[in-house]
Amino acid sequence: QVQLVESGGGLVQPGGSLRLSCAASRTPFSIGVMAWYRQAPGNQRELVAAISGGGTTNYADSVKGRFTISRDYVKNTVYLQMSSMKPEDTAVYYCAIFPQMRAGEYWGQGTQVTVSS
């Protein structure tokens, strides 16, 4: 059974930084896209950033220039480095992975990120 274990969430002050990690294990397939989504109370889940198997990245306009997504292909881990954080970044952050050659998607359990003074 595929496992995604997220870590790194917490409370940070406006302007601060935080780094999220998501380690995938028990994956009987090659991982294609790895991504981070977030969902704030009352809002729909939205894509924050994604990175393809070839390393191409994509960001939501609201985080461009502040967040950086990266991945470790050996460890099957995706990271989200968040800087210059704003209160509107407050949300539950979820990682997701998508198999390279077949349909399907797998989600982490979510980690709370709160930006507040």
GUTI-88416 format. One record per atom (N, C-alpha, C): x, y, z. Coordinates in pm, whole numbers, padded with zeros to 5 digits, always signed. Layout:
BEGIN
XYZ/...
//
This chain:
BEGIN
+00084-00118+00000/+00000+00000+00000/+00088+00124+00000/+00060+00215-00092/+00140+00337-00105/+00129+00421+00023/+00242+00471+00068/+00243+00558+00185/+00307+00691+00151/+00244+00797+00196/+00299+00932+00184/+00304+00991+00324/+00422+01025+00368/+00439+01079+00503/+00489+01222+00492/+00406+01314+00539/+00439+01456+00534/+00496+01502+00667/+00580+01604+00660/+00634+01664+00781/+00673+01808+00752/+00692+01884+00859/+00744+02020+00846/+00644+02131+00867/+00519+02099+00887/+00420+02204+00909/+00437+02266+01047/+00363+02375+01069/+00369+02441+01199/+00328+02586+01191/+00366+02658+01295/+00334+02801+01306/+00457+02883+01269/+00437+02984+01186/+00546+03071+01146/+00494+03215+01140/+00580+03309+01168/+00540+03450+01161/+00539+03500+01018/+00461+03602+00989/+00465+03661+00854/+00607+03701+00817/+00643+03669+00694/+00779+03695+00647/+00875+03581+00674/+00833+03483+00749/+00918+03371+00785/+00921+03262+00679/+00992+03156+00713/+01011+03044+00619/+00976+02912+00687/+00940+02818+00601/+00907+02683+00648/+00936+02587+00534/+00976+02465+00568/+01003+02365+00466/+00920+02240+00492/+00842+02201+00394/+00763+02080+00402/+00833+01966+00328/+00817+01846+00381/+00870+01727+00317/+00759+01623+00303/+00769+01543+00200/+00673+01434+00180/+00748+01316+00120/+00757+01209+00197/+00830+01090+00154/+00731+00983+00110/+00751+00934-00011/+00666+00828-00065/+00736+00694-00052/+00661+00594-00013/+00717+00460-00001/+00613+00357-00045/+00662+00236-00064/+00575+00125-00107/+00506+00160-00238/+00579+00219-00330/+00524+00258-00459/+00566+00157-00565/+00474+00070-00611/+00508-00031-00712/+00502+00024-00853/+00536+00150-00867/+00532+00216-00997/+00634+00329-00998/+00666+00376-01118/+00751+00495-01128/+00665+00618-01103/+00717+00709-01023/+00643+00829-00991/+00664+00934-01099/+00554+00989-01147/+00562+01098-01244/+00565+01231-01171/+00450+01297-01171/+00440+01427-01106/+00429+01410-00955/+00499+01497-00884/+00483+01512-00738/+00437+01656-00716/+00341+01675-00627/+00281+01807-00615/+00241+01838-00471/+00225+01966-00446/+00171+02016-00320/+00042+02092-00350/-00059+02062-00271/-00186+02134-00275/-00211+02192-00136/-00305+02284-00129/-00343+02336+00001/-00493+02366+00003/-00546+02364+00123/-00688+02394+00140/-00706+02474+00267/-00755+02596+00251/-00788+02682+00364/-00935+02663+00399/-00971+02692+00524/-01111+02677+00565/-01207+02753+00474/-01310+02684+00426/-01408+02747+00339/-01367+02757+00194/-01246+02714+00163/-01196+02722+00025/-01181+02584-00036/-01175+02581-00168/-01146+02456-00236/-00997+02426-00230/-00966+02300-00245/-00825+02262-00251/-00765+02318-00379/-00646+02375-00368/-00582+02435-00485/-00438+02386-00500/-00394+02383-00624/-00257+02344-00651/-00163+02457-00611/-00059+02422-00538/+00042+02519-00498/+00163+02510-00591/+00214+02389-00609/+00331+02369-00693/+00338+02223-00733/+00400+02198-00849/+00416+02063-00898/+00550+02050-00968/+00603+01929-00966/+00729+01902-01034/+00715+01769-01108/+00751+01769-01235/+00736+01650-01317/+00851+01554-01295/+00840+01437-01356/+00948+01341-01349/+01077+01394-01410/+01064+01482-01506/+01181+01541-01570/+01232+01667-01503/+01163+01709-01396/+01209+01824-01320/+01144+01956-01356/+01049+01954-01447/+00978+02077-01482/+00886+02117-01366/+00890+02244-01331/+00810+02293-01218/+00699+02386-01265/+00596+02391-01181/+00480+02475-01207/+00432+02530-01074/+00399+02659-01070/+00358+02722-00945/+00228+02799-00962/+00152+02806-00855/+00038+02897-00851/+00093+03040-00853/+00020+03129-00916/+00066+03268-00924/+00088+03329-00786/+00007+03287-00691/+00014+03346-00557/+00142+03311-00482/+00216+03211-00527/+00337+03170-00455/+00464+03185-00539/+00450+03224-00663/+00568+03239-00749/+00666+03337-00688/+00793+03297-00688/+00896+03382-00633/+00915+03367-00483/+00822+03298-00417/+00832+03279-00272/+00850+03133-00234/+00789+03043-00310/+00795+02899-00280/+00880+02829-00386/+00948+02724-00343/+01027+02643-00435/+00999+02495-00409/+00962+02425-00515/+00940+02281-00505/+01062+02209-00559/+01099+02099-00495/+01211+02018-00542/+01183+01873-00504/+01262+01783-00560/+01241+01643-00529/+01374+01569-00527/+01376+01463-00446/+01490+01373-00439/+01445+01242-00504/+01502+01210-00619/+01456+01095-00695/+01496+00964-00629/+01601+00964-00555/+01647+00843-00487/+01558+00814-00366/+01527+00918-00291/+01447+00902-00170/+01297+00909-00197/+01258+00936-00321/+01115+00953-00354/+01049+01054-00262/+01116+01164-00244/+01069+01269-00153/+01055+01401-00228/+00947+01471-00196/+00925+01603-00254/+00927+01705-00141/+00982+01821-00170/+00996+01928-00071/+00925+02053-00120/+00884+02134-00025/+00831+02265-00057/+00895+02365+00038/+00985+02445-00015/+01048+02551+00061/+00964+02676+00049/+00913+02724+00161/+00824+02840+00161/+00895+02956+00231/+00901+03069+00163/+00967+03187+00217/+00874+03307+00204/+00910+03414+00274/+00829+03537+00269/+00681+03504+00286/+00654+03426+00386/+00519+03375+00402/+00421+03482+00448/+00297+03462+00407/+00190+03558+00435/+00077+03488+00510/-00003+03563+00583/-00117+03500+00652/-00208+03422+00557/-00219+03467+00434/-00305+03396+00338/-00247+03263+00292/-00125+03232+00334/-00067+03099+00308/-00116+02996+00409/-00187+03042+00510/-00239+02951+00612/-00337+02852+00550/-00310+02724+00571/-00393+02618+00513/-00340+02482+00557/-00415+02380+00526/-00363+02244+00536/-00298+02212+00402/-00174+02169+00408/-00098+02138+00287/-00094+01987+00267/-00122+01945+00144/-00124+01804+00109/-00024+01778-00004/+00048+01669+00008/+00128+01627-00106/+00050+01521-00183/+00081+01513-00311/+00017+01415-00399/+00119+01364-00499/+00106+01236-00534/+00192+01180-00638/+00106+01113-00742/+00157+01111-00865/+00083+01055-00978/+00175+00959-01051/+00131+00834-01070/+00215+00736-01140/+00251+00785-01280/+00367+00739-01326/+00416+00786-01455/+00344+00722-01573/+00312+00595-01563/+00261+00523-01680/+00123+00463-01659/+00055+00508-01556/-00079+00455-01535/-00163+00559-01463/-00291+00538-01461/-00381+00631-01395/-00372+00614-01244/-00416+00714-01173/-00421+00705-01029/-00358+00826-00963/-00385+00844-00837/-00328+00952-00759/-00328+00909-00613/-00231+00958-00543/-00216+00921-00403/-00188+01047-00323/-00250+01054-00204/-00244+01176-00125/-00189+01151+00014/-00119+01251+00065/-00074+01248+00202/-00187+01286+00296/-00159+01280+00425/-00262+01304+00524/-00285+01453+00551/-00195+01536+00504/-00207+01680+00524/-00130+01727+00645/-00076+01847+00635/-00004+01907+00746/-00045+02054+00757/-00072+02097+00878/-00122+02233+00900/-00007+02332+00896/-00027+02438+00820/+00066+02551+00817/-00012+02676+00856/+00036+02745+00959/-00031+02866+01007/+00069+02980+01006/+00032+03087+00940/+00117+03207+00934/+00048+03316+01015/+00107+03348+01128/+00043+03443+01218/+00146+03502+01312/+00123+03627+01352/+00211+03689+01450/+00156+03671+01590/
//
